[in-house]
Amino acid sequence: MKRNIYADFSYLLILAASLGGVLVLGALVAPVVFHTDKILFEMLLDNYNAGKIMAEIFHRFSFWLYFVTLFVVLYETIMYKMGQRDAITFGAAITVMFSSLMFSAVYAPKILAMQSMGAEATQSDTFHNIHIASEIDFKILAVALLVLFVRRLMLLRIS
């Protein structure tokens, strides 16, 4: 069966853009938002308000992650049916799907809900544990996206 180069290119582009988004949000945006004291002199953001801004950014990024999950499911299902089965790709794709859904459907809504209860709720151990788990999940997502991108690129080169 003939491969569609546009679908392959789109898939790799979406994976790369998603990895870029995860890295930019985690490594560039979050440190800037949470350390406004080093940038602003007149008006400083406390941790609660900085957290609300970051939560809104991550909430909006969640919509992109839903799209990525759908695209990964469709593309990988088609590749599987075409006979292109690979254990590394399968594991990375499953990890991307589950970590994206965990972040978008579990962690982001829980963090937003706790923030809506006020600053006191964000000081609790529950909030701290959810936040740490979401950070770990985001890092797992970054690694899985990288592995999936590299492996798909390798498989395209072979075929």
C-alpha positions in Angstrom: 0.0 0.0 0.0 1.3 3.4 -0.9 2.3 5.7 1.9 0.9 9.2 2.1 3.9 11.5 2.5 1.7 14.4 3.6 0.2 12.4 6.5 3.7 11.3 7.6 5.0 14.9 7.4 1.9 16.2 9.3 2.4 13.6 12.0 6.0 14.4 12.5 5.3 18.1 12.5 2.6 17.8 15.1 4.9 15.6 17.3 7.7 18.1 17.0 5.4 21.1 17.7 4.0 19.3 20.7 7.5 18.5 22.1 8.4 22.2 21.5 5.3 23.3 23.3 6.0 21.1 26.3 9.6 22.2 26.5 8.8 25.9 26.1 6.1 25.8 28.7 8.1 23.8 31.2 11.5 25.4 30.7 10.8 28.9 29.6 7.3 30.1 30.5 7.0 28.6 34.0 10.3 30.0 35.3 9.5 33.5 34.0 5.9 33.5 35.4 7.0 32.3 38.8 10.0 34.6 39.1 8.4 37.9 38.3 10.4 39.5 41.1 13.5 39.3 38.9 11.8 41.0 36.0 9.2 43.4 37.4 10.0 46.2 39.8 6.7 48.1 40.3 4.2 45.2 40.5 5.1 41.8 41.7 3.0 38.7 41.4 2.6 36.4 44.4 2.8 32.6 43.9 -1.0 32.2 44.0 -1.6 34.7 41.1 1.4 33.4 39.1 0.0 29.9 39.6 -3.4 31.0 38.3 -1.7 32.4 35.2 0.3 29.2 34.6 -2.8 27.1 35.2 -4.7 29.0 32.5 -1.8 28.6 30.1 -1.7 24.9 30.8 -5.5 24.7 30.5 -5.3 26.2 27.0 -2.5 23.9 26.1 -4.6 21.0 27.1 -6.9 21.5 24.1 -3.8 21.1 21.9 -2.9 17.9 23.8 -6.5 16.5 23.1 -5.9 17.1 19.4 -2.4 15.4 19.6 -3.9 12.4 21.4 -6.6 12.0 18.7 -4.0 12.4 15.9 -1.6 9.9 17.5 -4.5 7.4 17.9 -5.6 7.8 14.2 -2.1 7.7 12.7 -0.8 4.8 14.8 -4.0 2.8 14.1 -3.6 3.3 10.4 0.1 2.4 10.6 -0.8 -0.7 12.6 -3.4 -1.8 10.0 -0.8 -1.2 7.2 1.4 -3.7 8.9 4.0 -1.3 10.3 4.1 -2.7 13.8 6.9 -1.6 16.1 7.2 -2.2 19.9 9.0 1.1 20.6 6.6 3.1 18.6 3.6 1.4 20.2 5.0 2.0 23.7 5.8 5.6 23.0 2.4 6.2 21.4 0.5 4.7 24.4 2.6 6.8 26.7 1.9 10.0 24.8 -1.8 9.2 24.7 -2.1 8.4 28.4 0.2 11.2 29.7 -1.6 13.7 27.5 -5.0 12.6 28.8 -3.8 12.5 32.4 -2.4 16.0 32.1 -5.4 17.5 30.2 -8.3 15.6 31.8 -7.1 15.0 35.4 -4.3 17.3 36.6 -5.1 20.6 34.9 -8.8 20.5 35.9 -8.0 19.5 39.5 -5.4 22.2 39.8 -7.9 24.8 38.4 -10.6 23.6 40.8 -8.3 23.8 43.8 -7.1 27.3 42.8 -10.8 28.5 42.5 -11.2 27.6 46.2 -8.6 30.3 47.1 -5.0 30.6 48.1 -5.4 28.5 51.2 -6.3 25.4 49.0 -3.1 25.8 47.1 -1.1 25.6 50.3 -2.3 22.1 51.1 -0.4 18.8 50.7 -3.0 17.6 48.3 -2.4 20.5 45.9 1.3 20.1 46.3 1.1 16.3 45.4 -1.1 16.9 42.4 1.2 19.6 41.2 4.3 17.4 41.6 2.5 14.6 39.8 1.5 16.9 36.9 5.2 18.0 36.6 6.3 14.4 36.4 3.6 13.6 33.9 4.7 16.5 31.8 8.3 15.3 31.8 7.1 11.8 30.8 5.1 13.3 28.0 8.2 15.2 26.7 10.3 12.0 26.7 7.6 10.0 25.0 7.0 12.6 22.3 10.8 12.6 21.6 11.0 8.9 21.4 7.9 8.6 19.2 9.2 11.4 16.9 12.7 9.8 16.6 11.4 6.3 16.1 8.8 7.3 13.5 11.5 9.2 11.7 13.7 6.1 11.7 10.9 3.9 10.4 10.2 6.4 7.6 13.9 6.3 6.6 13.9 2.5 6.5 10.8 2.3 4.4 
